[in-house]
Amino acid sequence: MSAAPLPADFSGPMLDLDEDEDLEVFSKNMSLVDGNPMPNSPSSMVNQYRLDEDEEEQQDANTKDIFITVDNPESHVTAIETFIMYRVVTKTTRSEFDSSEYEVRRRYQDFLWLRSRLEESHPTLIVHPLPEKFVMKGMVERFNNDFIETRRRALHRFLNKISEHPILAGSQHFKVFLTAELLSHKKQGPGFLSRMGETVRAVANSVRGLRSRPEEFTMMQEYVEDFGNKICSVDKVTQRIIKEQREYLDELKQYSSTYTQWVGSEEELAEPLKGVAGCVERCSKETEERIHHMSEVLVPALHEYVLCAETLKAVARRRDNIQAEFEAKNEALASRKADQEALQEEVDVLADRVEVANSTLKGDWSRWKDSMRTDLKSAFIATAENNVEYYERCLAVWESFLLSQRVEPSEQRDGEAAS
């Protein structure tokens, strides 16, 4: 049974909008907002969004000078462990690179190394988060193909976020990761005792607390706390909706087969029963595609920013620790009579660190918010587009069934005369 084409006019029997005439956005009559015509159907609105996004993507591509791709995951099995290696291909015109193209293979631990080095070098810059190391409860097996593909996309996004950052993109660690053998570089960097010392100082500073945090950073932390709560809630509800949609899909599949089995015992109803079974089956496929789209587009975007909220909290704590260390040294300088000169030098160094930490975080905070809003808006628009297409296709399926069951007046009179 072929689907009938969608009617040009979506008003009338399709939508009951009598209670609120302001909602008649799908009418064939053009509505004017600020003098600009509004699209008169969901499809035309979707096409307009896509056109705008395509133009923006083309502009971005024209200004980019580095392209990084993470692909071709390969499983490696040793006597000790099993892990996945990913190919990282870099194409660039940046002058700091000796060649225009590089290809290396990296495992998840290598990405962790890069991120930790970037955080050590730039403690108050916002380094984009990596996907979690371990599989969350209820998710697929660790080396399931779907899990590997989800992680590959997240690692690809991580590297491209770094490449777009005005400061992190110039990091020597980032360049090494993209171009060189990592083993010798991993042996460099702060040793165990140095890292332990940093950790002890951070703990001491957090226990001591701040005398006076600047108001703008207090407001920043409050925003992050609120944002984290909201995005976490939306992420959980979305996961629950997908779970319920999968259960609904299972019910739809059983529903279709029930109508098909019914055909054998109801000859007079055979055609409409077959029609309903076919419609339900086609709607099942549309529902399956919708679930897949939500899982591939909306969920990763939401969960990525759940992790971003935790990253922001960690960055704010590191800024507070730098200020707390400065305040402690300043108090020691005021209370001690001896070693005034040495202490003054330390206080001056820490004062500079506080100033740098504040300025870098303020600049990165504004950039991060712009990026977050762009990313989430894109995910929401893509989900809205998919929802419109889903309901349009399901609507077309059921409209085609209604058309197939429509009895012409002449046929109806012939049937009555025969009876």
N, C-alpha and C positions, 0 to 999 in steps of 0.2 A: 504494500500500500504506500503510494508516494505521498509525501507531505505537500499540502497545498501552500501556495505562496502566502506570505504574511500580508494582511491588508495594509494599505497605506495609512489609514486613519486608525489610531490606537484608542480613540475615545469611544463613547457609546457603551456597548455591552461589555467591553473588555475591562473598563474601570468604572466603578461607581463613585463618582466624585461630587455628588450633589451636595454633600454636607460641607464641602470646602472648595469653592470655586477657584480659590487661589492655587490649588494643586493641579490645575489643568495644564500641565507642562507638556503633555503629549498630544495636545489638540493639533489638528492640521492648520489652524489659524496661527499665524506667527505672533509671538509675544515679544514686546520690545522692552529691553532693560537697558537704561541709559542710552537709548537710541540704537542699540545693537540688536539684530534679530537673533532669537534663540532657536536652536535646532528643534525640529518638530517631531523627532522620534528618538527612542533610546539608541538605535543604531547610529544615527547621525551624530549624536553627542559622543558616542564611543569613538567614532572615526575622527572627530575633531580633536579629542584628547590624544589619540595616537599620532595625529599629524603634528601637534605641538611637541610631543615627546620626541618624535623622530627628528624634528628640526633642532631641538636642544642637544640630542645625542650627536648629531652631525657636527654641530658647532664645537662640542667637547672633543670629538675625534680630530678635528682640524687643528686644535691647539695643543693636543697631547704630544709629548716628545718621548714617552716610554710606554711600551705595551708589554704586559706580563701575563702569561697564561700558565695555569696549573692544570695538567691533564695526565692522561695515560698512567693511571695507578697500577702498580705491580705488587703482588704479594711475595714476600720473602720469608722463608722458613729456615730457622737455624735450630741447633740443638737446644738453645736457651729460650728463644722467643720467635714469635711470628709478627711481622710488621708490614706496613704498606709504604712503598716508595712512590713518590709523585715526580713527574717530569715538570721542571720549571723552565719555560722558554721566555727569554727577554729580548725584545727588539727596541733599540733606542737610538736617538740622535744626540744624546747628552754628551758634552765634551769630556766629562770626567771618566767616561768609559773608553777603554782602549779599542773595543770592537763594537760593531753595530748589532751583533746578535750573539746570545749565549744560550747554552742548554746545560742544565745540571739536574741531578736527581736528589730529592730531599725527602726525609721522613718527618713524621709529626714532631719528633724531639728536636729536629733542626729548626722548625718554626718556633718552638718554645725557646730555644737558645736565642734566636733573633729577637723575639719580643722581650726577653729578660734583659738583653744587652741594651735595647732601646730605652727601656725603663730606667736602667742604671745610669745611662748617659743623660737622659732627659726626664728626671723624676716628676716634673710638674707639667709635662706634655701628655696629651691623651692618646695613648697608643691603642689602636683598635684591638678588640679582644679576639682571641682564637676560640674555635669551638671547644667544648669540654673534652678532656682526655678520655674519660670513660663514658660508656653508654648509660644514659639515664634509665631509671626504672620504667619498664613498660615499652621501651623502644626496641628496635630490631637488634639482632645479634651484632657483635662488634665488627665482623668482617663480612656482613651481608652486603650485597651489591648496592642496595639503596642507601645504606649507612655510609659506604665508601664514597658514593657520588655526592651525598649531602655534605660530607666533610670536605671533599675536593672543592666544591663550590665555595664553601666557607673559607678555605685556605686561599683560593684564588682571590676572593674578595678582600681578605686580610692584606695580601701583598699589594693589591691595587690601591687600597686605602692608604697604605704607607707611601706608595709612589706618588700619590696626590697631595701628601702633606708637605707644606712649604719648608719644614725643617727636617723632619725625619727622612724625607726622600734623599737628602744629602748625606745621610749617615754612612760612615765607612763600613759599619757592620752590615748595613743593608746591601751595599755594593758587594761586599764579600759573599754574602748569602746568595746573591744572584749569579756570581761569576766564578767563585773559587772553591777549592777543596777546603772543607770546614774543619777537618780534624785538627790541624795545627792551630787554627784560630780558637777553637774551643778550649785549648790548653792555656790560652792567654786569659787576661781579665783578672778580676779580684779573686784572691784565694779564699779558702774556707774560713780562716781566722778573720780576714778582713770583712767578709760577709757577716760573720757572727757578730763582729763589733758593731757594724751598721744596724743589725737587728736589735742588739742590746740597747743602743742609743735611741732607736726608734721607740722601743718599749718604754724606756725611761721617760722620754719626752711625752709620750701619750699619757703615762701615769701622772706626770707633773701637770700636764694641761697647759692651756694658754692663759695669759693674763688678759689679753684683749684681742680677739680676732677681728679684723676689719669687717665692717658691716656687709660689704659686697660679697665676701666669701661665706659669711653666715647665710646670706640670701641664696647663694649658689648651692650650698649644702642642703638647704630647705627645699629648693627646687628639685635637686637630684633625688632626695628622699621621696618627694611627692611623685615625681616622674617614674621612679623605680617601682613604687607601689601600683601605679596605674598601669604601666606597661606589663608588669608581672601578672596583674589581674586579667588584662585583656589576653595575654598569652595563654593563661590557664583556661579561660573560657573558650577561646578559639580551639584549643586542643580538645576540650570536652565536646564542642559542637562537631568537630570532625569525627570523634568517636561515635557520637549519636547518629551522624550522617552515614557512617559505615553500617551501623545497625539498621538504619532505615533502608539502606541499599540491599542488605540481606533480605529484609522483609519484602521489598519490591520484587526481587528475583523469585521468591516463593509465590508472591501474588500473581505474577505472570504465568507461572506453570500451573497454578490452580485453574485459571481461566482456560488454558489449553486443554487440561484434562476434562474440563466440564463439557467441551465441545462434543465429545463422544456420546453423551447422553441427552443432548438437546439439539436435535437437527434443525428445528425451527429458529433456534438462536445461534446457529453455528457461525454465521458471518459476523454479527456484532461481537460474539465472544472472541473470535479470532482477532477482530479489530482491536478490542480492548487489550488482549494479550500482547499484540504487537506494539501498541502504544506504551504499555507499561514496560515492555522490554527496551524500547528505544529511550524512554525516560530513565531507565536504569543505567544505560550507557552514558547518558548526559550527566546523571548524578555522579557516576564514577569519575568522569572527567573533571567535574566541579570539585570533588574531594581531592583529586590529584593536584589541581591547580592551587587550592588553599594550602595543601601540604608543601608544595614546591615554592610558592611565592609569599603568601602571607605569614605562615608560621616561621620560616627562617628569618624574615625581616623583624618580626616581633621578638623572637628569642635572641637575635643578635643584639637588640637594644636592651633586653633584660641584662645581658652580659655587660653591655656598655655602662649601664647604671652602676654595676659593681666596680667597674674600672674607674668611673668618675669618683666614687667614694674613696677608692684607694689613692687616687691622685690628690684629693682634698686632704686626706690624712697625711700624706707625705709633705704637702705644703705646710700643714699645721706643725709637723715635727721639726721642719726647718726653722719656723718662727719660734717654737718652744725652745730649741737649742740656743737660738740667739738671745732670747729673754733670760735663760739660765746663766749664760756667760756674762750678760750685761749686769745681772744682779751680783754675780761673783766679783765683777770689776768694781762695783760700788762698795762692796763690803770688805774687800781685801786691801791691805796697805802694801803688801809685798807683791812682786811680780806684776806690777801695774802695766809696764810696757808690753810684756808678752801677752797679757790678757787683752790689752787694748787692740793688739794686732788681730787676735782671734775674733774679738767682737766686730772689728771692721770687716773682716772676711765674711763673717756670718751675716752682717748687715747687707753686704753685697749679695749674698746668696738669697736672702729674703726678698730683696728687691727684684732679682732675676726671676725667682720662683713666682712672685706675684704677677709680674708683667707677662711671663710666658703663659701662665695659666689663664690670665684674663684674655689674651689674644687667642689661645687655643679654644677656650670656652665658647667664644662667639663663633668661631669657625665650625666647631662641633655641632652647635645648635642648628646652624644653617644646613649642615650635612644631614643631621638626624631628621629634620623636617622635610627635606627633599626626599630622603630614602623612604620614610614612612608614608608620605603623600603618594609617592609612586606605587608603593605596595597597596595602599587603599584604593587608588584609582584602578589598578590592574584587577583587584578583587571586584570592584564595582562593575567594571567592564565584563568580567567573566560571569557575574551574577545576571547582568542584563541579557547576555547571550544565552545563558542557561535557561532563563525563564522564557525568552523568545522562542528557543528551539522546542522546549516542552509545550509551549502554547501552540506552536505550529503543528506538533504531533497530534494534539487533541482536536485542533480545528480540522485537520485532515480526516480524523475519525468522524466528526460531526457531518462533514460534507459527504462522506461515503455513505452515511446512514440517512441522508436526506431523501425523502420520497417525493417525487414530482407529482403534481395534481393529476396528470393523465394516468400515471401508474396507479395512483390511489383509486381512481374511478374504475380502472380495469379490474383491480383486485376486488372491489366491492361488487361489480357486476358478475364476476366469476363466482363469488360466494352466494 
